[in-house]
């Protein structure tokens, strides 16, 4: 990425654009951590959407979830989207809402389990990395005394006078 900015700056010099112009402001804007983090999160979210669609299913293809429910209860993937409630000649498509709600619930449960397992493995890694024994109160007191004595020596005070 730095090579790209160097090329842009070179083009700016050839074209006679001032350094403190649009290009410099754009470079500052893009190099802020929040913009890059947001871009990465957006791309990861778009990629994760395909995973969720393969799990929950879409309009065109059934997902793992629908096939699993169909296998458990017999028959094919449950699809309530064609279910309607007719009131005074008006159709209320509650089936599409029911299907979307069930997909949301099952995907939420699956995502919860993924995050739970991730946290469990992360905590194990953190516990394995924490091999240093925690400092005791005596250790802290000794450290603070050493700091105090060094500060006094730097100022020219004699230790133990206060």
Buried (B, 14 or more C-beta within 10 A) or exposed (E): EEEEBEEBBEEBEEEEBEEEEEBBEEBEEEEEEEEEEEEEEEEEEEEEEEEBBBBBBEEEEBBEBBEBBBEEEEEEBBBBBEBEEEEEEEEEEBBBEBBEEBBEEBBEEBEEEEEEEEEEEEEEEEEEEEEEEEEEEEEEEEEEEEEEEEEBEEEEEEEEEE
